[in-house]
Amino acid sequence: MRLLFLGDMVGKTGRTAVWEQLPGLISDFRLDFVIVNGENAAGGFGITEEIFRETLAAGADVVTTGNHVWDQRDALIFAPRWSQTW
């Protein structure tokens, strides 16, 4: 199994890099599973649902968060909807 874990996708620059490069990385390295930490994706403070969705669309299988996730009120609404128990 080939796994990629990207830590701290920070701000617009980080998002752009991940969204543009991830599909190629998945293909080039035949990745089976991709995890992206998105807790600082919204300008260094939390994550929004739009950013979350775009990250999944780019090829992430899981988007992790941390204590900064609550810096965006949007997270209070969308996080419970997207949470899954394995």
C-alpha positions in Angstrom: 0.0 0.0 0.0 1.3 3.4 -0.9 0.3 6.2 1.5 0.9 9.9 1.3 0.4 12.2 4.4 0.7 15.9 3.7 1.0 18.0 6.9 -0.3 21.5 7.3 -1.7 22.8 4.0 -1.4 26.5 4.9 -3.3 29.3 3.3 -3.9 30.0 -0.4 -0.4 29.1 -1.4 -0.6 25.7 0.3 -4.0 25.0 -1.1 -3.0 25.9 -4.6 0.1 23.7 -4.4 -1.8 20.7 -3.1 -4.8 21.1 -5.5 -2.5 21.5 -8.5 0.1 18.8 -7.6 -1.8 16.1 -5.9 -3.5 14.5 -8.9 -0.1 14.1 -10.6 1.5 12.7 -7.4 -1.3 10.2 -7.1 -0.8 9.1 -10.7 3.0 9.2 -10.7 3.5 7.3 -7.5 0.4 5.1 -7.8 -0.8 6.2 -4.4 -3.5 4.1 -2.7 -4.5 6.5 0.1 -3.9 10.3 0.7 -4.2 12.2 3.9 -4.0 16.0 4.0 -3.9 18.1 7.2 -6.2 21.0 6.5 -6.4 22.7 9.9 -4.6 25.9 8.7 -6.0 25.9 5.1 -8.1 29.0 5.5 -5.4 31.6 5.7 -3.7 29.8 8.5 -6.9 29.6 10.6 -9.1 26.6 10.3 -10.8 25.2 7.2 -14.0 26.0 5.3 -16.3 23.5 3.7 -15.4 24.8 0.3 -11.7 24.2 1.0 -12.5 20.7 2.4 -14.5 19.8 -0.7 -11.8 21.0 -3.1 -9.2 19.1 -1.2 -11.2 15.9 -1.6 -11.8 16.7 -5.3 -8.0 17.0 -5.8 -7.7 13.4 -4.6 -7.4 13.4 -0.8 -9.1 10.5 0.9 -9.1 12.1 4.3 -8.7 15.6 5.6 -7.5 15.9 9.1 -7.7 18.9 11.4 -6.5 20.0 14.8 -7.2 22.7 17.3 -7.4 25.5 14.7 -10.4 23.9 12.9 -12.7 25.9 15.1 -11.3 29.2 14.0 -13.8 29.1 11.1 -17.5 29.1 12.2 -18.3 27.1 9.1 -16.5 24.1 10.6 -19.1 24.0 13.4 -21.8 23.4 10.7 -20.1 21.1 8.2 -17.8 19.0 10.4 -20.6 17.0 12.0 -22.1 16.3 8.5 -18.8 15.0 7.1 -17.6 13.1 10.2 -17.4 9.4 9.7 -16.8 6.6 12.1 -14.7 3.7 10.9 
